[in-house]
């Protein structure tokens, strides 16, 4: 599956998404300070909070077998 990501100006970028990358919704309870810190960190890295969490999961599970 291909998705198009809007970038600055009229530029568009294509990104291929594997079917294994389908997303699900979870709820997480955070303090207001933690939420703000995550949003700032995500903005600084030009990603989303979900993207940060995905990167963390990938890093922490690298080499580990997933069930």
VOLUM-825343 format. One record per residue (C-alpha): y, x negated, z negated; residue in one letter; residue number from 1. Coordinates in pm, 1 decimal, always signed. Layout:
<atom yy="Y" xx="X" zz="Z" type="A" seq="NUM"/>
...
END
This chain:
<atom yy="+0.0" xx="+0.0" zz="+0.0" type="X" seq="1"/>
<atom yy="+348.6" xx="-128.5" zz="+81.0" type="X" seq="2"/>
<atom yy="+662.3" xx="-45.2" zz="-110.3" type="X" seq="3"/>
<atom yy="+1016.3" xx="-127.2" zz="-17.2" type="X" seq="4"/>
<atom yy="+1253.1" xx="-267.4" zz="-275.4" type="X" seq="5"/>
<atom yy="+1626.4" xx="-215.6" zz="-227.0" type="X" seq="6"/>
<atom yy="+1820.1" xx="-538.5" zz="-261.4" type="X" seq="7"/>
<atom yy="+2186.5" xx="-631.5" zz="-236.3" type="X" seq="8"/>
<atom yy="+2360.5" xx="-506.3" zz="+73.6" type="X" seq="9"/>
<atom yy="+2142.1" xx="-366.3" zz="+346.9" type="X" seq="10"/>
<atom yy="+1856.1" xx="-604.2" zz="+281.7" type="X" seq="11"/>
<atom yy="+1514.4" xx="-461.5" zz="+209.1" type="X" seq="12"/>
<atom yy="+1211.7" xx="-648.7" zz="+80.1" type="X" seq="13"/>
<atom yy="+851.4" xx="-548.2" zz="+129.1" type="X" seq="14"/>
<atom yy="+607.1" xx="-593.6" zz="-153.6" type="X" seq="15"/>
<atom yy="+237.9" xx="-528.2" zz="-124.4" type="X" seq="16"/>
<atom yy="+85.9" xx="-347.2" zz="-418.2" type="X" seq="17"/>
<atom yy="-286.5" xx="-370.8" zz="-475.6" type="X" seq="18"/>
<atom yy="-463.2" xx="-48.6" zz="-568.7" type="X" seq="19"/>
<atom yy="-561.0" xx="-215.8" zz="-898.0" type="X" seq="20"/>
<atom yy="-188.4" xx="-223.3" zz="-982.4" type="X" seq="21"/>
<atom yy="-165.1" xx="+152.3" zz="-1021.8" type="X" seq="22"/>
<atom yy="+36.3" xx="+231.6" zz="-1330.5" type="X" seq="23"/>
<atom yy="-17.9" xx="+459.2" zz="-1626.1" type="X" seq="24"/>
<atom yy="+224.5" xx="+578.7" zz="-1891.9" type="X" seq="25"/>
<atom yy="+210.2" xx="+474.8" zz="-2257.8" type="X" seq="26"/>
<atom yy="+444.2" xx="+535.6" zz="-2548.2" type="X" seq="27"/>
<atom yy="+559.9" xx="+249.5" zz="-2767.3" type="X" seq="28"/>
<atom yy="+760.5" xx="+281.2" zz="-3085.4" type="X" seq="29"/>
<atom yy="+1025.2" xx="+7.4" zz="-3118.2" type="X" seq="30"/>
<atom yy="+1328.7" xx="-51.6" zz="-3332.3" type="X" seq="31"/>
<atom yy="+1661.6" xx="-2.7" zz="-3158.2" type="X" seq="32"/>
<atom yy="+1720.4" xx="-378.3" zz="-3182.2" type="X" seq="33"/>
<atom yy="+1386.0" xx="-461.1" zz="-3017.3" type="X" seq="34"/>
<atom yy="+1449.6" xx="-210.9" zz="-2738.2" type="X" seq="35"/>
<atom yy="+1792.8" xx="-359.1" zz="-2673.6" type="X" seq="36"/>
<atom yy="+1652.2" xx="-713.6" zz="-2674.6" type="X" seq="37"/>
<atom yy="+1380.4" xx="-618.3" zz="-2423.1" type="X" seq="38"/>
<atom yy="+1629.4" xx="-447.1" zz="-2193.6" type="X" seq="39"/>
<atom yy="+1862.9" xx="-747.8" zz="-2203.2" type="X" seq="40"/>
<atom yy="+1574.8" xx="-988.3" zz="-2138.2" type="X" seq="41"/>
<atom yy="+1454.3" xx="-774.6" zz="-1847.4" type="X" seq="42"/>
<atom yy="+1804.2" xx="-762.5" zz="-1696.4" type="X" seq="43"/>
<atom yy="+1842.6" xx="-1139.4" zz="-1728.9" type="X" seq="44"/>
<atom yy="+1511.7" xx="-1187.7" zz="-1545.6" type="X" seq="45"/>
<atom yy="+1598.2" xx="-920.5" zz="-1287.4" type="X" seq="46"/>
<atom yy="+1294.3" xx="-710.4" zz="-1376.4" type="X" seq="47"/>
<atom yy="+1211.2" xx="-406.4" zz="-1588.6" type="X" seq="48"/>
<atom yy="+1075.4" xx="-373.7" zz="-1940.6" type="X" seq="49"/>
<atom yy="+747.5" xx="-265.2" zz="-1779.4" type="X" seq="50"/>
<atom yy="+759.2" xx="-581.3" zz="-1569.4" type="X" seq="51"/>
<atom yy="+805.8" xx="-794.2" zz="-1881.2" type="X" seq="52"/>
<atom yy="+510.3" xx="-627.6" zz="-2048.9" type="X" seq="53"/>
<atom yy="+298.5" xx="-674.1" zz="-1736.8" type="X" seq="54"/>
<atom yy="+386.5" xx="-1046.0" zz="-1725.6" type="X" seq="55"/>
<atom yy="+296.1" xx="-1078.5" zz="-2095.3" type="X" seq="56"/>
<atom yy="-39.2" xx="-904.0" zz="-2047.6" type="X" seq="57"/>
<atom yy="-119.7" xx="-1125.2" zz="-1748.5" type="X" seq="58"/>
<atom yy="-28.9" xx="-1438.5" zz="-1943.7" type="X" seq="59"/>
<atom yy="-223.5" xx="-1339.0" zz="-2255.0" type="X" seq="60"/>
<atom yy="-534.9" xx="-1228.8" zz="-2066.3" type="X" seq="61"/>
<atom yy="-544.5" xx="-1507.4" zz="-1809.5" type="X" seq="62"/>
<atom yy="-895.5" xx="-1641.9" zz="-1801.8" type="X" seq="63"/>
<atom yy="-1024.8" xx="-1365.7" zz="-2029.3" type="X" seq="64"/>
<atom yy="-1266.5" xx="-1112.9" zz="-1888.9" type="X" seq="65"/>
<atom yy="-1128.0" xx="-760.7" zz="-1861.4" type="X" seq="66"/>
<atom yy="-1353.7" xx="-465.2" zz="-1928.3" type="X" seq="67"/>
END
